[in-house]
Amino acid sequence: MKQTILVTGGTGFIGSHTTVELIEAGYKVVIVDNLSNSTADSIDGIERITGIRPEFEQVDCCDKDALEGVFQKYPGIEGIIHFAASKAVGESVEKPLLYYRNNITSLINLLELMPKYGVKGIIFSSSCTVYGQPTAENLPVTEKAPIQKALSPYGNTKQINEEIIQDYIHSGADIKAVILRYFNPIGAHPSAEIGELPNGVPMNLIPFVTQTAMGIRSELKVFGNDYNTPDGTCIRDYIYVVDLAKAHVKAMERVLDTDSEKIEIFNIGTGTGWSTLQVVEGFEKATGVKLNWNYAPRREGDIEKVWGNVDKANKVLGWKAEANIEDVLRSAWNWQKKLRERGVQ
């Protein structure tokens, strides 16, 4: 058994998939989640996939006393992967203080507790939103591209948290950190035992697509068809969630087991941009299911086009995205069908 890893937000979409990959790589996992945008059912899915049930504590990372209780209960945690955060761009525009409180306080609490309990390193779940709308010469965007003024409070919390980590390590804190700037995670585990299941109306494209295909939602809205892109819809770099999860395992190995720098930053994506319209059409082609969809006005806070240069992650982490998008879209549909079989949706 390798080291013990604390995964905050571990019952969520990316957290549950990363927990599976950590367990399969030999780590012991302790999950902390307040279940504000997920359910504990994903722990059953993790156990069905791996044969191992991770430890779970229903704790809000903003509650420092409760969070410290986790470190006391599970001595020997050596690494943290910090996913726990509010994450919807549109909601963050409407409720900025909620986002600043949740996303920043939770990180500060973890950083303060790390030296006290001998935690060596943290992997921070950041986002390509820190690049804002890159200029044409900065596409595909590299880790050295300028950080631009965030277009949403959500994006701003990612920028602020990156700065907090860098300032803390610069101050002499005896920890290491890897910041992973993800592009757009999609899909579900090939077993269809875990996947993306937001509480309420989905804020992300793919669950809205699959729920529309299933008839749960009457219509899919494609926000904006007048962007400066080939088909007028936004362009994103869509990364398979299992590939993304594997990047966290590589990053954790680097933090705990190598003589790497105190802080490193990596883009985690595919290096290819897909428009919203291409994704909708790709889903229909991959599944044979026609979607009821229409264009809607642009949504505040949305970036026009961004996709990543991932050479650094490929070379330094030894990680590469492998899945093709049609298989990924099919995996999301298989997950939605499994939910229907279970009577969840």
C-alpha positions in Angstrom: 0.0 0.0 0.0 1.3 3.4 -1.0 0.8 6.6 0.9 -2.5 7.9 2.3 -4.1 10.7 0.2 -6.9 13.0 1.2 -9.3 13.8 -1.7 -11.5 16.8 -1.0 -14.6 16.8 -3.1 -14.0 13.2 -3.7 -17.6 12.2 -4.2 -17.9 14.6 -7.1 -17.4 14.0 -10.8 -13.6 14.4 -11.1 -13.0 13.5 -7.5 -14.6 10.1 -7.7 -12.8 9.1 -10.9 -9.5 10.3 -9.4 -10.2 8.2 -6.3 -10.6 5.1 -8.5 -7.3 5.8 -10.2 -5.5 6.4 -6.9 -6.8 3.2 -5.4 -5.9 1.2 -8.5 -2.4 2.7 -8.3 -2.1 1.4 -4.7 -2.9 4.5 -2.6 -5.1 4.6 0.4 -7.8 7.3 0.0 -9.7 9.3 2.5 -12.6 11.4 1.0 -13.9 14.6 2.4 -17.0 16.1 0.9 -20.0 18.1 2.1 -22.2 16.6 -0.5 -23.4 20.1 -1.7 -23.2 19.1 -5.4 -22.9 15.3 -5.2 -24.1 12.3 -3.4 -22.4 9.6 -1.4 -23.7 7.0 -3.9 -20.5 7.5 -5.9 -18.6 5.8 -3.1 -20.6 2.6 -3.8 -19.6 3.0 -7.5 -15.9 3.4 -6.5 -16.1 0.2 -4.4 -17.8 -1.7 -7.3 -15.0 -0.7 -9.6 -12.0 -1.2 -7.4 -13.2 -3.7 -4.7 -12.0 -1.2 -2.1 -14.2 1.2 -0.2 -12.4 4.5 0.5 -12.8 6.2 3.9 -15.4 8.9 3.8 -16.1 11.9 6.1 -19.0 14.3 5.4 -17.2 17.5 6.2 -17.2 21.0 4.8 -13.6 22.2 4.1 -14.6 25.7 5.2 -15.2 24.3 8.7 -11.6 24.3 10.0 -12.3 22.4 13.2 -14.1 19.6 11.4 -11.4 19.5 8.8 -8.7 19.2 11.4 -10.7 16.4 13.0 -10.1 14.4 9.7 -6.3 14.8 10.0 -6.5 13.6 13.6 -8.7 10.6 12.8 -6.5 9.5 9.9 -2.9 10.2 10.9 -0.3 9.8 8.2 -2.0 11.6 5.3 0.9 12.6 3.0 -0.8 14.2 0.1 -3.9 16.2 -0.7 -5.9 16.5 -3.9 -8.1 19.5 -3.5 -11.2 19.4 -5.7 -13.8 20.8 -3.2 -15.1 24.0 -4.7 -18.2 25.7 -6.2 -17.7 25.5 -9.9 -20.5 27.0 -12.1 -19.5 30.1 -14.0 -23.0 31.4 -14.4 -23.9 30.8 -10.7 -20.7 32.5 -9.6 -21.8 35.7 -11.5 -25.0 35.6 -9.5 -23.6 34.6 -6.1 -20.0 35.9 -6.0 -19.7 35.9 -2.2 -20.6 32.3 -2.0 -17.8 31.4 -4.4 -15.2 33.5 -2.7 -16.1 32.1 0.7 -16.3 28.4 -0.4 -13.4 28.3 -2.8 -10.8 30.4 -0.9 -11.5 29.6 2.7 -11.3 25.8 2.0 -7.9 26.1 0.5 -6.5 28.3 3.3 -7.7 25.9 5.9 -5.9 23.0 4.1 -2.7 24.9 3.7 -2.7 25.9 7.4 -3.2 22.3 8.5 -0.6 20.7 6.1 2.6 21.5 8.1 0.9 20.7 11.4 0.1 17.2 10.3 3.2 16.5 8.2 1.4 16.6 4.8 4.1 16.8 2.1 2.2 18.0 -0.9 -1.0 19.2 -2.5 -2.4 18.9 -6.0 -4.7 21.9 -6.7 -7.6 21.6 -9.1 -7.3 24.8 -11.2 -8.7 25.7 -14.5 -7.9 27.1 -17.9 -10.3 30.0 -16.9 -7.2 31.7 -15.5 -6.1 32.4 -19.0 -9.3 34.3 -19.8 -9.7 34.7 -23.5 -6.2 34.1 -24.9 -5.1 36.2 -27.8 -4.7 34.5 -31.2 -0.9 34.3 -30.8 -1.4 32.5 -27.4 -3.6 29.7 -28.8 -3.1 26.8 -28.1 -2.4 28.3 -24.7 0.8 27.3 -22.8 1.5 27.6 -19.1 3.5 30.7 -19.8 0.6 32.6 -21.3 -0.4 35.7 -19.5 -3.0 35.4 -16.7 -5.8 37.7 -17.6 -8.5 39.4 -15.7 -11.1 36.7 -14.9 -14.4 36.8 -16.7 -16.3 35.4 -13.7 -15.9 35.1 -9.9 -15.4 31.4 -10.3 -12.4 32.0 -12.6 -11.1 34.7 -10.2 -11.2 32.2 -7.3 -8.9 29.9 -9.3 -6.5 32.8 -10.0 -6.5 33.9 -6.3 -6.0 30.4 -5.0 -3.0 29.8 -7.4 -1.5 33.0 -6.0 -2.2 31.9 -2.4 -0.4 28.6 -3.0 2.6 30.4 -4.6 2.8 33.0 -1.9 2.6 30.4 0.9 5.4 28.3 -0.6 7.5 31.5 -1.3 7.1 32.3 2.4 9.1 29.2 3.2 6.2 26.7 4.0 7.6 23.2 3.9 5.2 21.8 1.4 5.2 21.1 -2.4 2.4 21.8 -4.8 1.3 20.9 -8.3 -1.3 23.2 -9.9 -3.2 21.4 -12.7 -5.1 23.8 -15.0 -7.8 21.6 -16.6 -9.7 22.2 -19.7 -13.2 20.8 -19.9 -13.7 17.3 -18.3 -16.4 15.1 -19.8 -17.5 11.5 -20.0 -17.8 8.7 -17.5 -15.9 5.7 -16.3 -16.1 2.8 -18.9 -17.9 0.7 -16.3 -20.7 3.3 -16.1 -20.5 2.9 -12.3 -19.6 6.6 -11.7 -20.1 9.7 -13.8 -21.3 13.3 -13.7 -24.4 13.7 -11.7 -24.9 17.4 -10.6 -27.7 18.2 -8.2 -30.5 20.1 -9.9 -30.2 21.6 -13.4 -26.8 20.9 -15.0 -24.4 23.8 -15.5 -22.1 21.8 -17.8 -22.7 20.9 -21.4 -22.5 17.1 -21.4 -24.9 16.3 -18.6 -27.4 18.7 -20.2 -26.9 16.9 -23.5 -27.4 13.4 -22.0 -30.4 14.5 -19.9 -32.0 16.1 -23.0 -31.4 12.9 -25.0 -33.0 10.9 -22.1 -36.0 13.3 -22.1 -35.3 14.7 -18.6 -34.7 18.1 -20.1 -37.1 19.3 -22.9 -34.5 21.2 -24.8 -30.7 21.8 -25.0 -29.7 25.5 -25.3 -26.5 26.3 -27.1 -25.5 29.6 -25.7 -24.4 31.9 -28.6 -24.0 31.3 -32.3 -22.3 34.6 -33.2 -18.8 34.0 -31.8 -15.8 34.5 -33.9 -15.4 30.8 -34.5 -15.9 28.6 -37.7 -19.5 27.7 -36.7 -20.3 30.6 -34.4 -20.3 28.5 -31.2 -17.8 28.5 -28.4 -14.7 26.3 -28.7 -13.3 24.2 -25.8 -10.7 21.5 -25.2 -12.7 18.5 -23.9 -10.7 16.1 -21.8 -11.9 12.6 -20.9 -12.4 12.5 -17.1 -10.5 9.2 -16.7 -7.5 10.7 -18.6 -7.7 13.7 -16.3 -7.9 11.5 -13.2 -4.7 9.7 -14.3 -2.9 13.0 -14.5 -3.5 13.5 -10.8 -1.9 10.2 -10.0 1.2 11.2 -12.1 1.2 14.6 -10.3 1.0 12.9 -6.9 3.8 10.6 -7.7 5.9 13.6 -8.7 5.1 15.5 -5.5 5.7 12.6 -3.1 8.3 10.5 -4.7 10.6 12.7 -6.8 13.0 15.6 -6.2 10.8 18.0 -8.1 10.5 21.8 -7.7 8.4 23.1 -4.8 5.7 24.3 -7.1 4.9 23.3 -10.7 2.0 24.2 -13.1 0.7 21.9 -15.9 -2.1 22.3 -18.5 -4.2 19.1 -18.6 -6.2 18.8 -21.9 -6.0 17.2 -25.3 -4.5 20.0 -27.3 -7.5 20.1 -29.6 -10.5 22.5 -29.6 -14.1 21.4 -30.3 -17.0 23.7 -30.8 -20.3 23.3 -28.9 -22.0 22.5 -32.2 -19.4 19.8 -33.0 -19.9 18.2 -29.6 -23.7 18.1 -30.1 -23.3 16.6 -33.6 -20.6 14.3 -32.3 -23.0 13.0 -29.6 -25.7 12.3 -32.1 -23.2 10.4 -34.3 -21.7 8.4 -31.4 -25.0 7.4 -29.9 -27.5 7.5 -32.8 -29.8 9.7 -30.6 -31.2 12.9 -32.0 -31.2 15.9 -29.7 -33.8 18.6 -29.4 -31.7 21.7 -29.3 -31.8 25.4 -30.2 -29.6 28.4 -30.0 -29.9 30.8 -27.0 -28.3 34.2 -26.3 -24.7 34.3 -25.1 -24.2 33.5 -21.4 -22.3 36.1 -19.3 -18.8 34.9 -18.3 -18.3 32.4 -21.1 -15.0 32.5 -23.0 -15.1 32.4 -26.8 -12.4 29.9 -27.5 -9.6 28.2 -25.6 -7.7 25.0 -26.0 -4.4 23.9 -24.5 -0.8 23.2 -25.4 -0.1 20.2 -23.2 3.5 19.5 -24.2 4.8 20.2 -20.7 2.5 17.6 -19.1 3.3 15.1 -21.8 7.1 15.5 -21.3 7.5 16.3 -17.6 4.6 14.3 -16.0 4.8 11.5 -18.6 1.1 11.8 -19.1 -1.0 12.0 -22.3 -4.7 12.2 -23.0 -5.6 9.0 -24.9 -9.4 8.8 -25.4 -11.2 9.9 -28.6 -14.2 12.2 -28.2 -16.8 9.8 -29.7 -15.9 7.1 -27.2 -16.0 9.7 -24.5 -19.4 11.0 -25.5 -20.7 7.4 -25.7 -19.4 6.8 -22.2 -21.5 9.7 -20.9 -24.6 8.3 -22.6 -24.0 4.9 -21.1 -23.7 6.5 -17.7 -27.0 8.3 -18.3 -28.7 5.1 -19.3 -27.3 3.4 -16.2 -28.9 6.1 -14.0 -32.2 5.5 -15.7 -31.9 1.7 -15.0 -31.4 2.6 -11.3 -34.3 4.9 -11.3 -32.1 7.9 -10.4 -33.1 9.9 -13.4 
